[in-house]
């Protein structure tokens, strides 16, 4: 949670200590010295908040793993809710990975170089199991000199839709940070720069 500025005073939102403990346990799950999970099932209110934060912060896979391996005790209804969220996130990850394969073929044929960023890359490189990391979209870094070609290829070859068009031709290549193209159920974020 970020700071909220009110005049000259910084107001930091408070997080319930129990929720904070669950989030710390999730972030450190599987790591030596990670924070402990609770010993008892969570209250409904605490579970609802933990689930909301886990979905928002891409920790749903870690919560699911902790429930499966028995380190996070849940009530049957809580496990059902977590399973539904995790299943939905995994379906989205499969959609993302399927799109990545299509993009690799299409961009490769067009001579467009790219690097995979964030969720799709991290899930396979950093996490103990790819299902621990979820993502909402596919992020790619594209060199500026082929940025327009990448956007055009995504739209024409992959049947994408650019919902926010350029201000003028060439604007995104020169000044834009990214261009978003919707392809089926996945948003493809083509980044020209990191900042």
C-alpha positions as CSV (number, residue, x, y, z in Angstrom):
1,X,0.0,0.0,0.0
2,X,1.4,3.4,-0.9
3,X,1.6,6.5,1.1
4,X,-1.3,9.0,0.9
5,X,-0.2,12.7,1.0
6,X,-2.5,15.1,2.8
7,X,-1.1,18.6,2.7
8,X,2.3,18.3,4.2
9,X,1.6,15.3,6.3
10,X,2.1,11.7,5.1
11,X,-0.6,9.4,6.1
12,X,0.3,5.7,5.9
13,X,-2.6,3.3,5.6
14,X,-2.7,0.8,8.4
15,X,-2.9,-2.9,7.7
16,X,-4.3,-5.3,10.2
17,X,-1.4,-7.1,12.0
18,X,-2.9,-10.5,11.3
19,X,-3.3,-9.7,7.6
20,X,0.3,-8.3,7.5
21,X,1.5,-11.6,9.0
22,X,-0.3,-13.6,6.3
23,X,1.2,-11.4,3.5
24,X,4.7,-11.7,5.0
25,X,4.3,-15.5,5.2
26,X,3.1,-15.6,1.6
27,X,6.0,-13.5,0.3
28,X,8.5,-15.7,2.2
29,X,6.8,-19.0,1.5
30,X,9.4,-21.7,0.7
31,X,12.3,-19.5,1.7
32,X,14.5,-20.2,4.7
33,X,13.6,-17.8,7.5
34,X,10.2,-17.0,6.0
35,X,7.4,-15.7,8.3
36,X,5.2,-18.4,9.8
37,X,1.7,-19.1,8.7
38,X,-1.2,-19.0,11.2
39,X,-1.8,-22.2,13.2
40,X,-5.6,-21.9,13.0
41,X,-8.0,-21.3,10.1
42,X,-8.6,-17.6,9.3
43,X,-11.7,-15.8,10.3
44,X,-14.0,-15.1,7.3
45,X,-13.2,-11.4,7.4
46,X,-9.4,-12.0,7.6
47,X,-9.6,-14.6,4.8
48,X,-11.6,-12.2,2.6
49,X,-9.0,-9.4,3.0
50,X,-6.1,-11.8,2.5
51,X,-7.7,-13.2,-0.7
52,X,-8.3,-9.6,-2.0
53,X,-4.6,-8.7,-1.3
54,X,-3.4,-11.9,-2.8
55,X,-5.3,-11.4,-6.0
56,X,-4.2,-7.8,-6.3
57,X,-0.5,-8.5,-5.5
58,X,-0.2,-11.7,-7.5
59,X,0.2,-13.9,-4.5
60,X,-2.8,-16.2,-5.1
61,X,-0.5,-19.0,-6.4
62,X,1.5,-18.9,-3.2
63,X,-1.6,-19.0,-1.0
64,X,-2.9,-22.0,-3.0
65,X,0.4,-23.8,-2.6
66,X,0.5,-23.1,1.2
67,X,-3.1,-24.4,1.5
68,X,-2.2,-27.5,-0.6
69,X,0.9,-28.3,1.4
70,X,-0.9,-27.8,4.7
71,X,1.0,-24.8,6.0
72,X,-2.1,-22.5,5.6
73,X,-5.0,-24.0,7.4
74,X,-8.3,-23.1,5.8
75,X,-12.0,-23.9,6.3
76,X,-13.6,-26.0,3.5
77,X,-15.5,-22.9,2.1
78,X,-12.3,-20.9,2.1
79,X,-10.4,-23.6,0.3
80,X,-13.2,-23.6,-2.4
81,X,-12.9,-19.8,-2.8
82,X,-9.2,-20.0,-3.0
83,X,-9.3,-22.8,-5.5
84,X,-11.7,-20.9,-7.8
85,X,-9.5,-17.8,-7.8
86,X,-6.3,-19.9,-8.4
87,X,-8.0,-21.9,-11.2
88,X,-9.0,-18.6,-12.9
89,X,-5.5,-17.2,-12.6
90,X,-4.0,-20.4,-14.0
91,X,-6.4,-20.3,-17.0
92,X,-5.2,-16.7,-17.6
93,X,-1.6,-17.8,-17.3
94,X,-2.1,-20.5,-19.9
95,X,-3.8,-17.9,-22.2
96,X,-0.8,-15.7,-21.7
97,X,1.7,-18.4,-22.4
98,X,-0.2,-19.5,-25.5
99,X,-0.2,-15.9,-26.8
100,X,3.6,-15.7,-26.1
101,X,4.1,-18.7,-28.4
102,X,2.0,-17.0,-31.1
103,X,3.9,-13.7,-30.6
104,X,7.3,-15.5,-30.8
105,X,6.3,-17.1,-34.2
106,X,4.8,-13.9,-35.6
107,X,7.5,-11.5,-34.4
108,X,10.2,-14.0,-35.4
109,X,8.9,-14.1,-38.9
110,X,8.8,-10.3,-39.0
111,X,12.4,-10.0,-37.6
112,X,11.2,-8.2,-34.5
113,X,13.3,-8.8,-31.4
114,X,11.7,-8.7,-28.0
115,X,12.3,-9.6,-24.3
116,X,9.6,-11.0,-22.0
117,X,9.1,-9.0,-18.9
118,X,7.4,-9.5,-15.5
119,X,4.9,-12.3,-14.8
120,X,5.3,-14.6,-17.9
121,X,9.1,-14.6,-17.5
122,X,9.3,-14.6,-13.7
123,X,6.9,-17.5,-13.3
124,X,9.4,-19.9,-14.9
125,X,12.7,-18.3,-13.9
126,X,12.3,-17.2,-10.3
127,X,9.5,-19.3,-8.6
128,X,9.8,-22.8,-7.3
129,X,6.7,-23.6,-9.4
130,X,5.3,-21.5,-12.2
131,X,1.8,-21.7,-10.7
132,X,3.0,-19.6,-7.8
133,X,3.3,-16.5,-10.0
134,X,0.2,-15.1,-11.8
135,X,-0.2,-12.2,-14.2
136,X,-3.0,-10.3,-15.9
137,X,-1.2,-9.6,-19.2
138,X,1.8,-10.2,-21.3
139,X,4.6,-7.6,-21.1
140,X,7.2,-7.4,-23.8
141,X,10.1,-5.0,-24.3
142,X,10.5,-4.0,-27.9
143,X,13.4,-2.0,-29.4
144,X,12.3,1.5,-30.5
145,X,13.4,1.0,-34.1
146,X,10.9,-1.9,-34.5
147,X,8.2,-0.7,-32.2
148,X,5.8,0.4,-34.9
149,X,6.3,-2.9,-36.7
150,X,5.6,-4.8,-33.4
151,X,2.3,-3.0,-32.9
152,X,1.3,-3.5,-36.5
153,X,2.2,-7.2,-36.4
154,X,0.2,-7.7,-33.2
155,X,-2.8,-6.0,-34.7
156,X,-2.7,-7.5,-38.2
157,X,-1.1,-10.9,-37.8
158,X,-2.5,-11.7,-34.3
159,X,-6.0,-10.1,-34.8
160,X,-5.3,-7.6,-32.0
161,X,-7.2,-4.4,-31.2
162,X,-5.4,-1.3,-30.1
163,X,-8.0,0.4,-27.9
164,X,-6.0,3.5,-27.3
165,X,-4.7,4.7,-30.7
166,X,-1.6,6.8,-31.1
167,X,-1.9,10.6,-30.9
168,X,-0.3,10.7,-34.3
169,X,1.7,8.3,-36.4
170,X,5.1,7.5,-34.9
171,X,4.3,9.2,-31.5
172,X,4.5,6.0,-29.5
173,X,7.8,5.0,-31.1
174,X,9.3,8.3,-30.3
175,X,7.7,9.4,-27.0
176,X,5.4,6.6,-25.7
177,X,6.3,4.2,-22.9
178,X,4.0,1.4,-24.2
179,X,1.3,0.4,-26.5
180,X,-1.5,-2.0,-25.4
181,X,-3.0,-4.4,-27.8
182,X,-5.9,-6.7,-26.8
183,X,-5.6,-10.2,-28.4
184,X,-8.4,-12.5,-27.3
185,X,-8.6,-12.7,-23.5
186,X,-5.1,-11.3,-23.1
187,X,-3.8,-7.7,-23.1
188,X,-0.4,-7.5,-24.8
189,X,1.7,-4.6,-23.4
190,X,4.4,-3.6,-25.8
191,X,7.0,-1.6,-23.9
192,X,9.4,0.7,-25.6
193,X,11.1,1.7,-22.4
194,X,11.2,0.7,-18.7
195,X,10.3,4.2,-17.4
